[in-house]
Amino acid sequence: MREGKYGDGEKVLRAKIDMASPNMNMRDPVIYRVARMTHHNTGDKWCIYPMYDFAHPIEDAIEGVTHSICTLEFEDHRPLYDWVVKELEYPHPPKQIEFAKLYLTNVVTGKRYIKKLVEDGIVDGWDDPRLVSIAALRRRGFTPESIRKFVELCGVSKANSSVDYAMLEYCIREDLKLKRPRMMAILDPIKLVIDNYPEGQVEYLEAPNNMENEELGTRKIPFSGELYIERDDFMAEPPKKYKRLYIGNEVRLMNAYFVTCTGYEADDDGTIRVVHCTYDPETKGGNAPDGRKVKGTIHWVEASNAGKVEVRLYENIVDEEKGVYNKEDGSLNVNPNSLTVTSAYVEPELLKAKGYDSYQFVRNGFFCADIHDSREGAPVFNRIVSLKSSLQITESIKTVKKNTKHMTAVHREQVSGCTACFVLSSSFRLRPFTETVILITQEREELHMKKIVLASASPRRRELLSQVGVAFEVKPASGEERITSAEPAKVVEELSRQKLCLRHTRWRKRRTEN
């Protein structure tokens, strides 16, 4: 075979194992075949190639892989994997473990679809920030810590499941909010002119890099009589409860002064170009000596020292309303607005950003300097995620009280030897379950509980309990669960009682053994 005496498919090399095996993969499987094809590394040097099931365990062993993570379709291939590493007598043989696939909503994961997006020029490569490959996530600004947190929250399952992309966004927000400096950038600018500020004067104000993390220190930011502010921070005819700039209203410029709007300039079509105001020099730092309060605070960038940079704003590459795939022809429903390229004025410090450097732009989200297109002194920023989350962790207490009578997701019982066991069932949808979690926090002290035991390994439940500040211990109840009722509330109570009994049985058994 190696010498090229046989044609393609004429001869194969098989491993002699067991033709009577109930697993077809063990019935003397083919491990080498003749295949005359040009290899991207070796050219036409070889005419025989190993089969995947043979090469896979050998490559893992050579490369020092300890656990090969595969999807469920490889479960019946594991005996062959184990046979290969055993017969070759590797001192530290790798192990194959199978898990179910985890799908993210409104993203593209299929390689042939991604290839089509690349070939059609819809994305700029396999690491385009709108994709969810590791390279793409890194380029967009996702950290290893955020991805690990996401995996921990989703957990491991033998059943295929789907997770909202908002969960991944939540993880990166949680990871970055205390790690990254909060800088000022204006994405949709209009000019703010302070008429009573000394003409031509530029002063430098001290600002904290992160108000929630003092360890990140402070920085100096320039300030003058001409600034850029967000267009949304001024309205000529404000609606009720609008707290930002309008004629006659006083607001705080972040880390600077109180200013009062006196007027504005607009084009013939009504587009506002310049807003005029006056400042109170006694309010430096953002506080008034007379103790007066203002309801609105807006961010800004000093005009003469501002840097102009390119900013890329991303949405899901898939049209959420239509779904990922077109039902008629199987094509992708691509969102035509998945990428918006704009320019922004930023404070001078941001011009020093290099590839993969990430920041929080005040009120605009988290951004990362693009590794491919950023140049020295001219960074290009990819928005990692906005500040507003679509993942709702908690509901209002008012809603909880309103729906208390419908909640049986928590079954409470005093058990001998166990102060209290709380069992949360997945039979309820997210909203009732979330309300139940909050209900727990309200009633904890009333129940005089010393311990809350979560009889489920669900990472989602752990996250919900952690978000509302509930201390708990995870001790999954393993055993057969039987459902006899058709009513959702009864099903929840039934499963809760069964899990509670299983947990109590295990506790009594351990106590007897000890």
N, C-alpha and C positions, 0 to 999 in steps of 0.2 A: 504493500500500500504506500509506504513512504517513498519508495523508489519510482512511483508513478506508473506501475505496470497495469493498473486497473483504471477503468473509467469511472466517472461519477455514478454512485449508486450501485456499482458492480460488486463491491466487497465492503463489509463492515467488520469492526472488531467488537465482540460482545463480551460482557463479564459473565462468567459462569457462576450463577447464584442458585436459583431455585425456580424451575419452570412450573412447579405446582403451587407456588405462593399465591395466596388470595389477592395480594397487591400486584397489579400488573407491572408496576415499575421495578419489581424484583425478579421478574421472569427473564433472566439473562438479558439485561438491557444493553442496547447499543451504546458504546462509550467512545468510539472513533468511527468517522466515515470519510470517504473520499469526496473532496469538494475542491475542484479547480476554480479558485476565485482569487482576485487580487485583494490582498490585505493592505490596510492603510499604513501599516508599519513595515511589514516584511515583504511587501510586493507579491511576486509569484514564487517565492522561495519554497513554500509549503503547499502540498496538495492534499494533506489530511488534517482534519481538525477535530478536537474533542467535542462531544455533546455537552450541553449545558449542565446536565445533572452530574456529569463527571468532573467538569472543570470547576464548577461552583465550590464544592468543598475543598478542593486542592488549593484554589486561589485564596480562600478564606484562611486556610492553615498557613500558607506561605506568608501572607500579609499580616499575620498575627491577630486576625479577627477572633474574638472570643464567642460572640453570639451573632448569628446571622438572622436578621429580622426579615421574615417573609410574610406575604399575604396568604390567606387561607387556602388558595388553590394549590399551594406547595405542601400542604399538610401530608398528603399521601406520598410525597417525594422524600420525606424525612428519613424513612428507613434506608433508602439508597444513600443519602447523604451520610448517615451514620456508618453504613457499611464501608464506604470509600475511606473515610478518615480512620476507621478501625483497621482495615486491611493494610493501609499504608503506614500504620504504626507511628502516627504523629505523637510526640510526647505530651502535647497540650492540645488535644483535638477541639475544634470549635463545635458549637451546638447551634442547631437551627431551631428557631421559635417562630410560630405563626400567629399573627394577629389579623383582625379584620381591617379593612380599609376605612379610613376616616375621610369623609368628604366635607369640603367647605362650600357654603352657598355662594352663588354668583361669582365663582372663579373658574378658570380653565386649568385642568390638571392633565388632560390627555395629551400625550406627546405628539400625536399626529395633528391635533388641533393647534397646539402651540407652534408646530412646524409651519402650518398653514398661515398662522398669524405673522410669523417671521418672514416667510416667503412673499406674502402680500404686502409687506411693509406697514402693517397695522401696528406692530410693535418694533422696537429697534434692535431686538436680539433676544436670546434666551434668558438674559438677565434684566429684561425690561421691568421697571418697578411695579407694573400692573400685574405681573405674574406672581406665582407663589412658589417658585423654585427657591432653594436655599440661596443661590446666587442673586436672584431677583429681590428676595427679602432683605438680604444684606445691603444691596445697592440702595434700596429704598430707605434703609436706616433701622431695620429691626435688629435687635440685639440677641445674642445667644440666650441670655437670661429670660427674655420675653418669650422666646420660642419654647424653652424648657418649661416655663410656667404654663404656657398654653397646653402643652402635652400633658402636664400634671393635672390640669383642670379637666381635660377631656377624658383622661384615663385610658385604660386598655380594655379592649372588648373582643369577644369572638363573633360579635354581630356587627354587620356593616351599619354605620351611623353617619349622620350629617350634622355639622356644627356651623352656626352662624358666624360669618366673617367678623362680626362685631366682637366676638369673644377674643379673637386674635388682636384686634385693635385695643380692647380693654387691657390686655396683657402688656402691650408696649407702652400705653399711657402709665400704667402702674409702675413699670420699670424705670421710665425716664423722668417722671415728675420731680423726683428728689435728686437726680443725678446730673441734670443738665441746667446750664444757666438760662435765665429767662431774659431774652433780649427784645428790643423793640424794632419792629419792621412794619412798614405801611404798604399794603398790597393794592389799595385803591385810593390814591392820595388826592387830597385837596390842600391848598396852602392856608395856613393859619398865620395871620399877621397881628402881632401885639403892638398896638399903636403907641403906647406909652413906655415901651421898653427902650433903653438907650440905643440910639442908632449906631450900627457897626460893632456893638459889644458882643463878645462871645464869652460866656463863663462856663466852667466845668462843675457839674454837680455829681455828688456821690450817690450811687445806686447799688442796692444789693443784687448779687447775681441770682439768688434764689431765696425768696422770703421765707420758705419753709425749711431751708437748709443753710444755716449760717456758715457752715464749713466751706462753702463755695466762695466766700469772700465778697468783695465789692469791686466796682469799676467806676471810672470817671466818664461821664457822658457830656457832650457839648450842648449848650443851650443859648438861644439868641431870640431876637424879635421876629424871626421867620422860621416857621416849623411846617412839617407835613403831618396831617392827621388823616384818619380813615374817613372816607366820604360818608359812611353810615353814622359817624359821630356828630353830624350836624344836620338839622332839618329846619327849613324855613317855616314850615307849618307842622309842628310836632303833634303826634297823637297824644292821647291821654296817657299819663304815667311815663312819658319819655323823659329820661334823666340826664341826657347828654346835652350838647350845645344847641341852643336856639336863642334868638334875640332876647336879651334880658336875663338869661339864666347863667348861673355861676357853677363852674365845674373845677375839678382838680386835674391838673396836668401831672401825670404820674412822676413821683420823685422830684417835682419842681414847684410850681406855684398855683394859686387859685387864679382863674381867668373868668371874665364876664364877657359874653358875646354882645357886640354893639351893632353889628351889621354884616353885610356880605355883598359880593360882586358876582354877577351871573351873566352868561352869554344871552344872545337873543332868543335861543331856544330854551332858556331856563336852566341850563346846566351851570351849577355853582362852581366857580373857579377859586375864589378867595373868601375866607371868613375873617372878619375883623373882631378884635377884642381888646380889652385892657387887663392888666395883671395887678395883683396886690403884692408889692415887694416884701411885705411883712409875713407872707405865708410861705417863704422858702422852705422846702422840704415836704410841703404838702399839709401843713397844719397852721391854723389861724391863731394868733395870740389871744384874740377875744373869745375863742372857744366856739365860733360859729361852725356849722357843719354844712357840707355839700353832699348831695346825693349821688352825683356822678363823677367817675374818674375815667379819663381817657389817656391812651398812650400816644406817643409822638416821636418824631425824628427831626433833629435840627437840620435845616435846609442846606446851609453852606458846606457842612461837613458830611452830608449824607452820601452813602454809596448806592449806586443803582445796579441791581443784580437781576438775573433771570430766575423766576420761580415757576415750578411745575406743580400744578394741582391735579390730583388723581381722583377718579371715581372708579367704581367697579367696571371692569372691561366688558362685563356681560350686562345686557339690558335686563334689569330686575323684573320689569313688568312682563316681559315675554319669556323669561327663563333662559337657561344656558343654551339649549339646543332647539333648533327649529324642528317641529314635529313632522313637517312635510318632507324635507330633504335631509335632515340631520345636521345641517350647517349651524354655525354659531350665530347667536343673536348678539352681535357686537354693539356695544354702546358707543355711538358716535362722539359722545362728550366725555369719554373716559380720561382724556388729557386736555388740560387747559394751560397754556403757556402765557405767562404775564411777566411784568417787571415790577420791582418793588424798591422802595427807598429803605435803606437799613442804616443802623448806627455804624460808625467806622469800625468798631471791633469785629463785626461780622465779615468784613472784607479779608480778614486773616484766615478764614476757614479753609481747611483742606479736605480732600476726599474722605468721606465717612464721618467727619465731624458733625455732631448733631446738637440742636438747640431747641428751646421752646421759644417760638415767636409769640409774644404776649397777645392773647385773645385770638390768635390765628392758628395755633396748633404746633405740632412738633415737626421740625424740618431737618434734613440731612444734606450735606454737601455732596453732590454727585461725583463719583469717583472717575468717571470717564470725561465729563465735559467741563469740570471745574478747572480754572487756571489760577495761577498766583495773582492775588489781588482782584480776581473776577470769578468768584464762586457761583455755581449754579445749584440752587436748592430744590430738592424733592420734598414735597410734603409727605411725611410718614403717616400722620393721622391728625385729624382735627381734634380740638379739645372737647367738643361735645360728643358724648357717647350715645349710641342708639341701643346699647345694652342696659336695660333697666334692672338694677339689682334689687331695689326696694320699692315698696308702695307706701302710701301715706297711712298714718295711724288712723285717720278718719275712715278710710276705706276698710282697714282691718276690723274696726269695731262694727262697721256696717255688715260685714260678711262673716262675723264670728259664728253665728248660728249655723252656717253652712259648712263649717270646718270640722272634720273628724280626722284629718290627716295626722294629728298627734294624739296618740293614746297614752294617757298618764296613769300610772299605777305605782303604788308603793310596794316594793318587793323586799322581802326579808333579805338582809345582807347587801342590798343595793339601794342606795338612797332614792334614785329615780332613774327610769329609763325612758328616753324619748325615741320613738321610732317614726321616721319620716318616710312616707311612701311616695314612689314616683308615679302613682296612678293619677294624681292630680296634674293639671296643667301648671305652667310656671307661675301664673298669677296667684291662684289659691295657695300654692306651696310657699311662695314668697311671703304672702300675708301670714301664713302659719309661722314662719320663721320669726317675723316681727312680733307675733303674738307670744311666742316663747320668751322673747326678751322682756315683754311687758309683765309677764306673769311669773318670771323666775323667782323673785323674792317672795311673792305670795305663796308659792309652792314650797318654799324653804329647801330648795334643792342644793345639794353639795356637788353633784356631778350630773352632767348630761352625756349620755352614751348614744352615739349615732350608730345604729345597727345596720349600716350600709356603707359600702366602700365608694359610693358615688362621689367623684371629685366636685361635681356641681353643687351637691348639698354641702360639702365642706366649705366651698367658696361662699355660699349664701350665708351660712352660719358665721363665718369669719367676718363678712362684710357688716353684719349687724352687731358684732362684738360679743358673740356668745362663745364662752369657753366650753370645749367638749372633748370627748375621747371617742376614737373610732374603733369599734369592735364589731366587725361584720358578723351577722347571724347567717350561718350556712345551714341549709336544710331544704326540704321540699316545701313549697308554698302552694296551697290549694285555694282556689277561688270558687265559691259556691253561689255568690250573689251577682246579679246583673246591674245593680245600682252602683255608680262610681263611689259614692260616699261609703256605702257598705263594704265595697271591695277594699278601700283604703283602711277602714277600721279592722277588717278581717285580716289583712296582711300585717298590719301593725301588731295585732294580738299574737299572731303566729311568731313574728320575729321576736317579740318580747319574751314569749315562752321559750323560744330557742336559746336566747341569751341567758335567761334565768336557769335553764337546764344545764348549760355549759358552766355557769358560775357554781352551781351546787355540786357538779361533778368535780370541779377543781378543788372545791372546799373539802369534799369527802376524801379525795386523793391525798390532800395535804394534812 
